[in-house]
Amino acid sequence: MRFRQILAEKTLRLFGWKVTGHKPHLPKGIFVVVPHTHWLDFPLGLLARAQMEIDIKFLAKKSLFTGLKGYLFRWLGGYPVERSRSTGFVQTVADIFNSHKHFYIAIAPEGTRKKVNHLKTGFYYIALEAKIPMYLTTFNFAEKKVVISEPVFADPQQPDQIQSIENYFRGIKGRIPKNSF
């Protein structure tokens, strides 16, 4: 174990957290992270990433990437996303995947820390276009567990797959329960 991994594991344990489930072994994938209800989700994700010892990049709104904090977010593995208009987002991210041998990203498909009833579906279409797995990842504050699913591949032959993915996340309690998906 590396120092960073040990430090992350001890920090998570200090706060009562555990990372469980499937450790990805495929060279690429999207971590679909739900619920996203509080700014503490970000450091929790960084600790989980360090504990698993996987280089997982993340997508975040472009406005976070200004000034000094922009340098920090990029250094931490962030990619800015323009959310205000249609920008070919799915194809752009699929192209990033196709240009790497090994690449993981994390996406919070709620698109906000507020309460939503449906996920934004870009993650699904990125997975479909790039032919990569999704790892459904919950930040369960009620049980203090980060849980990662087995790989799930987007399948256009399953018309209810997005609904099934949404159902997987329903009822998981985020840091602010009333904003949970």
GUMAR-343091 format. One record per residue: x, y, z of N, C-alpha, C in turn. Coordinates in nm, 4 decimals, padded with zeros to 6 digits. Atoms other than C-alpha are relative to their C-alpha. Layout:
# residues N
> X | Y | Z | X | Y | Z | X | Y | Z
...
END
This chain:
# residues 181
> 00.0837 | -00.1195 | 00.0000 | 00.0000 | 00.0000 | 00.0000 | 00.0875 | 00.1249 | 00.0000
> -00.0704 | -00.1257 | 00.0053 | 00.1135 | 00.3474 | -00.0762 | -00.0474 | 00.0900 | 00.1134
> 00.0294 | -00.0905 | -00.1105 | 00.1196 | 00.6267 | 00.1799 | -00.1356 | 00.0674 | -00.0174
> 00.1262 | -00.0705 | 00.0248 | -00.1690 | 00.8158 | 00.0172 | -00.1196 | -00.0919 | 00.0219
> 00.1080 | 00.0973 | -00.0165 | -00.3841 | 00.5025 | 00.0130 | -00.0230 | -00.0295 | 00.1491
> 00.0094 | 00.0272 | -00.1439 | -00.3097 | 00.4278 | 00.3792 | -00.0619 | 00.1199 | 00.0729
> 00.0529 | -00.1210 | -00.0625 | -00.3786 | 00.7891 | 00.4802 | -00.1496 | 00.0149 | -00.0287
> 00.1421 | -00.0094 | 00.0363 | -00.7112 | 00.7894 | 00.2925 | -00.0820 | -00.1031 | 00.0760
> 00.0722 | 00.1060 | -00.0706 | -00.8151 | 00.4581 | 00.4455 | -00.0165 | 00.0343 | 00.1483
> 00.0062 | -00.0366 | -00.1419 | -00.7308 | 00.5777 | 00.7975 | -00.0929 | 00.1193 | 00.0238
> 00.0885 | -00.1158 | -00.0129 | -00.9120 | 00.9084 | 00.7429 | -00.1457 | -00.0426 | -00.0130
> 00.1369 | 00.0504 | 00.0153 | -01.2232 | 00.7325 | 00.6155 | -00.0432 | -00.0758 | 00.1248
> 00.0321 | 00.0787 | -00.1198 | -01.2118 | 00.4925 | 00.9100 | -00.0213 | 00.0908 | 00.1210
> 00.0136 | -00.0951 | -00.1107 | -01.1655 | 00.7831 | 01.1543 | -00.1404 | 00.0609 | 00.0041
> 00.1338 | -00.0577 | 00.0084 | -01.4961 | 00.9281 | 01.0330 | -00.1093 | -00.1054 | -00.0148
> 00.0970 | 00.1087 | 00.0019 | -01.6646 | 00.5856 | 01.0274 | -00.0407 | -00.0475 | -00.1386
> 00.0349 | 00.0342 | 00.1381 | -01.6676 | 00.5457 | 00.6462 | 00.0722 | -00.1247 | -00.0488
> -00.0543 | 00.1202 | 00.0604 | -01.6052 | 00.2353 | 00.4413 | -00.0280 | 00.0032 | -00.1500
> 00.0201 | 00.0126 | 00.1448 | -01.5570 | 00.1835 | 00.0649 | -00.0194 | -00.1483 | -00.0272
> 00.0313 | 00.1415 | 00.0230 | -01.7226 | -00.1409 | -00.0437 | -00.0473 | -00.0212 | -00.1436
> 00.0517 | 00.0345 | 00.1318 | -01.8380 | -00.3220 | -00.3519 | 00.1104 | -00.0431 | -00.0938
> -00.0850 | 00.0478 | 00.1079 | -01.6594 | -00.3793 | -00.6782 | 00.1160 | 00.0958 | -00.0264
> -00.1144 | -00.0812 | 00.0413 | -01.3069 | -00.2555 | -00.7459 | 00.0197 | -00.0232 | -00.1498
> -00.0088 | 00.0150 | 00.1458 | -01.2922 | -00.1877 | -01.1208 | 00.1322 | -00.0618 | -00.0449
> -00.1188 | 00.0622 | 00.0571 | -01.0514 | -00.4010 | -01.3196 | 00.0112 | 00.0266 | -00.1498
> -00.0032 | -00.0348 | 00.1412 | -01.1442 | -00.2863 | -01.6703 | 00.0749 | 00.1330 | -00.0154
> -00.0869 | -00.1180 | 00.0140 | -00.9229 | -00.0101 | -01.8160 | -00.0713 | 00.1349 | -00.0074
> 00.0731 | -00.1257 | 00.0129 | -01.1997 | 00.2499 | -01.8560 | -00.1361 | -00.0131 | 00.0679
> 00.1339 | 00.0041 | -00.0565 | -01.5264 | 00.3465 | -01.6947 | -00.0449 | 00.1338 | 00.0540
> 00.0619 | -00.1187 | -00.0590 | -01.7647 | 00.6067 | -01.5587 | -00.0550 | -00.0382 | 00.1368
> 00.0584 | 00.0142 | -00.1322 | -01.8370 | 00.6271 | -01.1880 | -00.1196 | 00.0952 | 00.0054
> 00.1234 | -00.0777 | -00.0055 | -02.1986 | 00.7439 | -01.1734 | -00.0333 | 00.0144 | 00.1482
> 00.0061 | -00.0223 | -00.1450 | -02.2177 | 00.9005 | -00.8259 | -00.1288 | 00.0717 | 00.0392
> 00.1284 | -00.0530 | -00.0482 | -02.5535 | 00.9578 | -00.6543 | -00.0182 | -00.0484 | 00.1433
> 00.0472 | -00.1362 | 00.0135 | -02.6716 | 01.1223 | -00.4329 | 00.1130 | 00.1011 | 00.0191
> -00.0929 | -00.1121 | -00.0151 | -02.4869 | 01.4527 | -00.4538 | -00.0797 | 00.1132 | 00.0636
> 00.0841 | -00.0961 | -00.0727 | -02.6393 | 01.6740 | -00.1843 | 00.0782 | 00.1058 | 00.0770
> -00.0768 | -00.0881 | -00.0875 | -02.3516 | 01.8567 | -00.0140 | 00.1427 | 00.0123 | -00.0531
> -00.1381 | -00.0178 | 00.0432 | -02.0045 | 01.9971 | -00.0751 | 00.0923 | -00.1076 | 00.0584
> -00.0841 | 00.1063 | -00.0591 | -01.8663 | 01.7197 | 00.1534 | 00.0090 | -00.1243 | -00.0889
> -00.0096 | 00.1121 | 00.0936 | -01.9351 | 01.4718 | -00.1276 | 00.1338 | 00.0030 | -00.0739
> -00.1247 | -00.0128 | 00.0757 | -01.6276 | 01.6075 | -00.3055 | 00.1202 | -00.0567 | 00.0765
> -00.1133 | 00.0608 | -00.0710 | -01.3674 | 01.5344 | -00.0345 | -00.0214 | -00.1489 | 00.0276
> 00.0276 | 00.1429 | -00.0182 | -01.5404 | 01.2015 | 00.0317 | 00.0411 | -00.0776 | -00.1260
> -00.0392 | 00.0631 | 00.1259 | -01.4948 | 01.1144 | -00.3352 | 00.1501 | -00.0050 | -00.0174
> -00.1466 | -00.0011 | 00.0093 | -01.1293 | 01.2180 | -00.3247 | 00.0622 | -00.1056 | 00.0917
> -00.0520 | 00.1014 | -00.0927 | -01.0698 | 00.9977 | -00.0195 | -00.0273 | -00.1413 | -00.0514
> 00.0327 | 00.1321 | 00.0542 | -01.2498 | 00.7009 | -00.1766 | 00.0913 | -00.0330 | -00.1175
> -00.0883 | 00.0180 | 00.1162 | -01.0476 | 00.7476 | -00.4971 | 00.1416 | -00.0359 | 00.0458
> -00.1352 | 00.0266 | -00.0502 | -00.7196 | 00.7565 | -00.3027 | 00.0073 | -00.1370 | 00.0668
> 00.0003 | 00.1294 | -00.0684 | -00.8148 | 00.4548 | -00.0914 | -00.0025 | -00.1155 | -00.0997
> 00.0058 | 00.1043 | 00.1028 | -00.8967 | 00.2511 | -00.4052 | 00.1247 | 00.0014 | -00.0888
> -00.1213 | -00.0187 | 00.0788 | -00.5756 | 00.3798 | -00.5641 | -00.0285 | -00.0095 | -00.1505
> 00.0383 | -00.0080 | 00.1411 | -00.7458 | 00.4525 | -00.8962 | -00.0011 | 00.1472 | -00.0389
> -00.0017 | -00.1370 | 00.0492 | -00.6861 | 00.7679 | -01.0982 | -00.1347 | 00.0290 | -00.0661
> 00.1338 | -00.0320 | 00.0496 | -01.0436 | 00.8908 | -01.1394 | -00.0082 | 00.1515 | -00.0160
> 00.0207 | -00.1423 | 00.0274 | -01.0961 | 01.2277 | -01.3039 | -00.1458 | 00.0326 | 00.0304
> 00.1393 | -00.0358 | -00.0235 | -01.4162 | 01.4234 | -01.2512 | -00.0397 | 00.1153 | -00.0901
> 00.0571 | -00.1090 | 00.0775 | -01.6420 | 01.6544 | -01.4466 | -00.0724 | 00.0933 | 00.0967
> 00.0674 | -00.0984 | -00.0849 | -01.7656 | 01.9753 | -01.2847 | -00.0324 | 00.1234 | -00.0841
> 00.0415 | -00.1173 | 00.0764 | -01.9342 | 02.2944 | -01.3969 | 00.1172 | 00.0957 | -00.0219
> -00.1107 | -00.0848 | 00.0456 | -01.7046 | 02.5313 | -01.5825 | 00.0277 | 00.1161 | 00.0953
> -00.0181 | -00.1165 | -00.0874 | -01.7623 | 02.8177 | -01.3365 | 00.0904 | -00.0294 | 00.1202
> -00.0900 | 00.0354 | -00.1107 | -01.5628 | 02.6252 | -01.0720 | 00.1472 | 00.0092 | -00.0397
> -00.1369 | 00.0063 | 00.0493 | -01.2509 | 02.6429 | -01.2899 | 00.0551 | 00.1385 | -00.0332
> -00.0528 | -00.1347 | 00.0196 | -01.1701 | 03.0122 | -01.2559 | 00.0975 | 00.0325 | 00.1119
> -00.0954 | -00.0461 | -00.1000 | -00.8819 | 03.1755 | -01.0736 | 00.0801 | -00.1130 | 00.0633
> -00.0821 | 00.0978 | -00.0714 | -00.6820 | 02.9855 | -00.8133 | -00.0718 | -00.1328 | 00.0208
> 00.0729 | 00.1255 | -00.0199 | -00.9578 | 02.7346 | -00.7469 | -00.0028 | -00.0820 | -00.1287
> -00.0065 | 00.0708 | 00.1276 | -00.9481 | 02.6485 | -01.1176 | 00.1252 | -00.0850 | -00.0103
> -00.1246 | 00.0767 | -00.0011 | -00.5844 | 02.5441 | -01.0863 | -00.0109 | -00.1185 | 00.0949
> 00.0165 | 00.1070 | -00.0980 | -00.6714 | 02.3407 | -00.7758 | -00.0873 | -00.1126 | -00.0557
> 00.0897 | 00.1031 | 00.0543 | -00.9631 | 02.1603 | -00.9433 | 00.0660 | -00.0777 | -00.1140
> -00.0704 | 00.0712 | 00.1074 | -00.7516 | 02.0796 | -01.2493 | 00.1070 | -00.0932 | 00.0578
> -00.1047 | 00.0808 | -00.0643 | -00.4669 | 01.9549 | -01.0278 | -00.0608 | -00.1252 | 00.0641
> 00.0685 | 00.1131 | -00.0631 | -00.7175 | 01.7296 | -00.8489 | -00.0621 | -00.0960 | -00.1026
> 00.0505 | 00.0891 | 00.1038 | -00.8246 | 01.5808 | -01.1834 | -00.1293 | 00.0447 | -00.0646
> 00.1259 | -00.0500 | 00.0528 | -01.1133 | 01.8028 | -01.2874 | 00.0042 | 00.0383 | -00.1460
> 00.0238 | -00.0433 | 00.1374 | -01.2451 | 01.8646 | -01.6349 | -00.1213 | 00.0931 | 00.0029
> 00.1148 | -00.0923 | -00.0006 | -01.4659 | 02.1753 | -01.6787 | -00.1037 | -00.0372 | -00.1056
> 00.1109 | 00.0320 | 00.0898 | -01.8073 | 02.1240 | -01.8386 | -00.0869 | 00.1240 | -00.0169
> 00.0917 | -00.1100 | 00.0317 | -02.0118 | 02.3938 | -02.0116 | -00.1412 | -00.0556 | 00.0059
> 00.1346 | 00.0547 | -00.0190 | -02.3687 | 02.3330 | -01.8936 | -00.1100 | 00.0901 | -00.0525
> 00.1043 | -00.0964 | 00.0337 | -02.5497 | 02.6398 | -02.0236 | -00.0574 | -00.0186 | -00.1399
> 00.0510 | 00.0194 | 00.1363 | -02.5908 | 02.5267 | -02.3855 | 00.0475 | -00.1347 | -00.0532
> -00.0384 | 00.1257 | 00.0632 | -02.5623 | 02.2264 | -02.6122 | 00.1398 | 00.0153 | -00.0604
> -00.1387 | -00.0156 | 00.0441 | -02.1907 | 02.1723 | -02.6747 | 00.0590 | -00.1290 | -00.0571
> -00.0566 | 00.1266 | 00.0459 | -02.1571 | 01.8167 | -02.8064 | 00.0708 | -00.0724 | 00.1132
> -00.0614 | 00.0540 | -00.1215 | -02.0754 | 01.7104 | -02.4511 | 00.0240 | -00.1502 | -00.0075
> -00.0116 | 00.1460 | 00.0027 | -02.1409 | 01.3382 | -02.5001 | 00.1142 | -00.0425 | -00.0924
> -00.1043 | 00.0384 | 00.0955 | -01.9197 | 01.3098 | -02.8089 | 00.1374 | 00.0460 | 00.0464
> -00.1278 | -00.0512 | -00.0495 | -01.6466 | 01.5258 | -02.6536 | 00.0577 | -00.0922 | 00.1063
> -00.0485 | 00.0883 | -00.1071 | -01.6229 | 01.3041 | -02.3453 | 00.0298 | -00.1395 | -00.0550
> -00.0270 | 00.1300 | 00.0633 | -01.6480 | 00.9852 | -02.5552 | 00.1337 | 00.0043 | -00.0732
> -00.1290 | -00.0147 | 00.0692 | -01.3555 | 01.1160 | -02.7642 | 00.1168 | -00.0019 | 00.0987
> -00.1046 | 00.0039 | -00.1029 | -01.1534 | 01.1705 | -02.4447 | 00.0257 | -00.1456 | 00.0400
> -00.0168 | 00.1417 | -00.0336 | -01.2175 | 00.8077 | -02.3493 | 00.0729 | -00.0737 | -00.1111
> -00.0600 | 00.0710 | 00.1129 | -01.1224 | 00.6889 | -02.6968 | 00.1459 | 00.0372 | -00.0222
> -00.1394 | -00.0416 | 00.0174 | -00.7927 | 00.8800 | -02.6813 | 00.0919 | -00.0509 | 00.1117
> -00.0793 | 00.0534 | -00.1117 | -00.6758 | 00.7019 | -02.3624 | -00.0095 | -00.1524 | 00.0047
> 00.0016 | 00.1448 | -00.0237 | -00.5796 | 00.3431 | -02.2884 | -00.0700 | -00.0325 | 00.1313
> 00.0610 | 00.0144 | -00.1322 | -00.6840 | 00.3787 | -01.9234 | -00.0586 | 00.1357 | 00.0375
> 00.0614 | -00.1276 | -00.0353 | -00.9319 | 00.6434 | -01.8155 | -00.1294 | -00.0252 | 00.0759
> 00.1222 | 00.0042 | -00.0803 | -01.1964 | 00.6822 | -01.5466 | -00.0430 | 00.1430 | 00.0297
> 00.0531 | -00.1270 | -00.0471 | -01.4232 | 00.9738 | -01.4677 | -00.1144 | -00.0274 | 00.0970
> 00.1165 | 00.0038 | -00.0888 | -01.6805 | 01.0414 | -01.1989 | -00.0948 | 00.1109 | -00.0446
> 00.1042 | -00.0958 | 00.0374 | -02.0063 | 01.2147 | -01.2849 | -00.1117 | -00.0068 | 00.1037
> 00.1184 | -00.0085 | -00.0863 | -02.2807 | 01.3330 | -01.0506 | -00.1162 | 00.0406 | -00.0904
> 00.0994 | -00.0297 | 00.1028 | -02.5747 | 01.3067 | -01.2926 | -00.1238 | 00.0760 | 00.0482
> 00.1091 | -00.0856 | -00.0447 | -02.8135 | 01.5011 | -01.0726 | 00.0215 | 00.1415 | -00.0538
> -00.0318 | -00.1308 | 00.0558 | -02.6319 | 01.8095 | -01.2022 | -00.0121 | 00.1138 | 00.0989
> 00.0196 | -00.1007 | -00.1044 | -02.6961 | 01.9941 | -00.8752 | 00.0026 | -00.0714 | 00.1348
> 00.0112 | 00.0597 | -00.1335 | -02.6953 | 01.9430 | -00.4993 | -00.1424 | 00.0110 | 00.0525
> 00.1409 | -00.0119 | -00.0385 | -03.0664 | 02.0241 | -00.4877 | -00.0750 | -00.1278 | -00.0346
> 00.0866 | 00.1153 | 00.0268 | -03.3494 | 01.7701 | -00.4991 | -00.0387 | -00.0041 | -00.1475
> 00.0474 | 00.0220 | 00.1373 | -03.4191 | 01.6272 | -00.8469 | -00.0763 | -00.1320 | -00.0028
> 00.0774 | 00.1233 | 00.0127 | -03.6590 | 01.3562 | -00.9619 | 00.0528 | -00.0921 | -00.1089
> -00.0584 | 00.0812 | 00.1067 | -03.4641 | 01.2386 | -01.2665 | 00.1459 | 00.0394 | -00.0201
> -00.1409 | -00.0253 | 00.0278 | -03.0968 | 01.2072 | -01.3527 | 00.0160 | 00.0552 | -00.1407
> -00.0382 | -00.0394 | 00.1349 | -02.9413 | 01.3852 | -01.6464 | 00.0635 | -00.1236 | -00.0630
> -00.0368 | 00.1292 | 00.0604 | -02.8666 | 01.1078 | -01.8958 | 00.1301 | 00.0016 | -00.0798
> -00.1250 | -00.0062 | 00.0756 | -02.5372 | 01.2239 | -02.0485 | 00.0945 | -00.1148 | 00.0318
> -00.0889 | 00.1094 | -00.0399 | -02.3442 | 00.9606 | -01.8489 | -00.0311 | -00.1272 | -00.0773
> 00.0441 | 00.1208 | 00.0693 | -02.5488 | 00.6848 | -02.0142 | 00.0442 | 00.0035 | -00.1462
> -00.0343 | -00.0113 | 00.1419 | -02.4901 | 00.8137 | -02.3673 | 00.1512 | 00.0044 | -00.0229
> -00.1472 | 00.0072 | 00.0078 | -02.1172 | 00.8628 | -02.2999 | 00.0425 | -00.1466 | 00.0052
> -00.0334 | 00.1425 | -00.0141 | -02.0967 | 00.4992 | -02.1845 | -00.0366 | -00.0766 | -00.1267
> 00.0448 | 00.0659 | 00.1228 | -02.2915 | 00.3880 | -02.4915 | 00.0932 | 00.0339 | -00.1165
> -00.0834 | -00.0452 | 00.1119 | -02.0853 | 00.5941 | -02.7376 | 00.1438 | -00.0516 | 00.0112
> -00.1394 | 00.0428 | -00.0198 | -01.7458 | 00.5035 | -02.5859 | 00.0127 | -00.1501 | 00.0264
> 00.0019 | 00.1449 | -00.0270 | -01.8502 | 00.1404 | -02.5181 | 00.0808 | -00.0347 | 00.1259
> -00.0678 | 00.0189 | -00.1281 | -01.7355 | 00.1586 | -02.1581 | -00.1029 | -00.0289 | 00.1084
> 00.0944 | 00.0301 | -00.1080 | -01.8894 | 00.0371 | -01.8319 | -00.0280 | 00.1199 | 00.0893
> 00.0368 | -00.0945 | -00.1045 | -02.0689 | 00.2439 | -01.5734 | 00.0138 | -00.0746 | 00.1332
> -00.0060 | 00.0540 | -00.1355 | -01.9984 | 00.1835 | -01.2037 | -00.0940 | 00.0860 | 00.0840
> 00.0984 | -00.0739 | -00.0781 | -02.3063 | 00.2879 | -01.0078 | 00.0537 | 00.0114 | 00.1418
> -00.0714 | -00.0277 | -00.1243 | -02.1623 | 00.4500 | -00.6969 | -00.0875 | 00.0827 | 00.0924
> 00.0823 | -00.0733 | -00.0963 | -02.3556 | 00.5545 | -00.3889 | 00.0853 | 00.0551 | 00.1132
> -00.0568 | -00.0615 | -00.1200 | -02.2468 | 00.7922 | -00.1145 | -00.1111 | -00.0061 | 00.1048
> 00.1080 | 00.0263 | -00.0943 | -02.4691 | 00.6505 | 00.1588 | 00.0377 | 00.0545 | 00.1378
> -00.0343 | -00.0634 | -00.1264 | -02.4452 | 00.8882 | 00.4548 | -00.0701 | -00.0668 | 00.1178
> 00.0703 | 00.0676 | -00.1093 | -02.6975 | 00.6873 | 00.6599 | 00.0838 | -00.1169 | 00.0526
> -00.0814 | 00.1157 | -00.0388 | -02.4663 | 00.3832 | 00.6614 | 00.1496 | 00.0295 | -00.0034
> -00.1397 | -00.0407 | 00.0152 | -02.1404 | 00.5752 | 00.6001 | 00.0770 | -00.0990 | -00.0885
> -00.0618 | 00.0905 | 00.0966 | -02.0572 | 00.3635 | 00.2971 | 00.0013 | 00.0622 | -00.1387
> -00.0081 | -00.0255 | 00.1430 | -01.9342 | 00.4344 | -00.0514 | -00.0087 | -00.1387 | -00.0623
> 00.0225 | 00.1325 | 00.0579 | -02.0682 | 00.1391 | -00.2526 | 00.0110 | 00.0107 | -00.1516
> -00.0239 | 00.0011 | 00.1445 | -01.9526 | 00.0608 | -00.6069 | -00.0550 | -00.1296 | -00.0576
> 00.0622 | 00.1173 | 00.0617 | -02.1526 | -00.1730 | -00.8296 | 00.0971 | -00.0716 | -00.0932
> -00.0660 | 00.0693 | 00.1101 | -02.0306 | -00.4338 | -01.0736 | -00.0139 | 00.0884 | -00.1240
> 00.0147 | -00.0817 | 00.1206 | -01.9784 | -00.2857 | -01.4209 | -00.1365 | -00.0212 | -00.0662
> 00.1280 | 00.0019 | 00.0699 | -02.3023 | -00.1991 | -01.6011 | 00.0254 | 00.0632 | -00.1370
> -00.0189 | -00.0532 | 00.1346 | -02.2924 | -00.1537 | -01.9794 | -00.1317 | 00.0548 | -00.0532
> 00.1183 | -00.0586 | 00.0627 | -02.5347 | 00.0755 | -02.1596 | -00.0476 | -00.0932 | -00.1108
> 00.0567 | 00.0931 | 00.0969 | -02.7677 | -00.1400 | -02.3675 | -00.1262 | 00.0609 | -00.0605
> 00.1178 | -00.0617 | 00.0611 | -03.0023 | 00.0318 | -02.6133 | -00.1139 | -00.0993 | -00.0242
> 00.1050 | 00.1009 | 00.0144 | -03.1929 | -00.2981 | -02.6384 | -00.0872 | -00.0091 | 00.1255
> 00.0778 | -00.0053 | -00.1245 | -03.3135 | -00.2355 | -02.2810 | -00.0589 | 00.1408 | 00.0137
> 00.0555 | -00.1366 | -00.0005 | -03.5471 | 00.0640 | -02.3168 | -00.0225 | 00.0566 | 00.1401
> 00.0222 | -00.0478 | -00.1371 | -03.6012 | 00.0852 | -01.9389 | 00.1287 | 00.0056 | 00.0816
> -00.1246 | 00.0066 | -00.0753 | -03.2312 | 00.0749 | -01.8465 | 00.0260 | 00.1270 | 00.0807
> -00.0216 | -00.1250 | -00.0756 | -03.2103 | 00.4419 | -01.7469 | -00.0912 | 00.0033 | 00.1217
> 00.0930 | 00.0066 | -00.1136 | -03.5189 | 00.3956 | -01.5274 | 00.0530 | -00.0970 | 00.1060
> -00.0574 | 00.0977 | -00.0937 | -03.3530 | 00.0891 | -01.3692 | 00.1169 | 00.0604 | 00.0767
> -00.1134 | -00.0660 | -00.0653 | -03.0407 | 00.2922 | -01.2980 | -00.0514 | 00.1009 | 00.1019
> 00.0574 | -00.0949 | -00.0956 | -03.2486 | 00.5671 | -01.1383 | -00.0556 | -00.0718 | 00.1223
> 00.0573 | 00.0772 | -00.1119 | -03.4303 | 00.3063 | -00.9252 | 00.1090 | -00.0532 | 00.0920
> -00.1126 | 00.0488 | -00.0806 | -03.0929 | 00.1704 | -00.8079 | 00.0391 | 00.1036 | 00.1064
> -00.0435 | -00.1071 | -00.0896 | -03.0178 | 00.5091 | -00.6500 | -00.1092 | 00.0527 | 00.0930
> 00.1085 | -00.0565 | -00.0810 | -03.3610 | 00.5915 | -00.5054 | 00.0068 | -00.0511 | 00.1434
> 00.0045 | 00.0367 | -00.1412 | -03.3761 | 00.5950 | -00.1277 | 00.1344 | 00.0041 | 00.0708
> -00.1313 | -00.0120 | -00.0639 | -03.0009 | 00.6284 | -00.0657 | 00.0085 | 00.1397 | 00.0614
> -00.0022 | -00.1269 | -00.0710 | -02.9532 | 00.9010 | 00.1932 | 00.1341 | 00.0721 | -00.0162
> -00.1173 | -00.0860 | 00.0118 | -02.7095 | 01.1801 | 00.1102 | 00.0234 | 00.0774 | 00.1279
> -00.0337 | -00.0814 | -00.1175 | -02.5541 | 01.4256 | 00.3562 | -00.1207 | 00.0845 | 00.0425
> 00.1249 | -00.0730 | -00.0281 | -02.8734 | 01.6346 | 00.3273 | -00.1137 | -00.0903 | -00.0504
> 00.0983 | 00.1022 | 00.0415 | -03.1449 | 01.3622 | 00.3238 | -00.1146 | 00.0531 | -00.0873
> 00.1139 | -00.0515 | 00.0770 | -03.4239 | 01.5864 | 00.1898 | 00.0365 | 00.0279 | -00.1463
> -00.0444 | -00.0231 | 00.1379 | -03.2132 | 01.6507 | -00.1253 | 00.0423 | -00.1291 | -00.0696
> -00.0426 | 00.1275 | 00.0575 | -03.1374 | 01.2822 | -00.1824 | -00.0890 | -00.0388 | -00.1167
> 00.0725 | 00.0472 | 00.1178 | -03.2422 | 01.1218 | -00.5060 | -00.0929 | -00.1094 | 00.0458
END
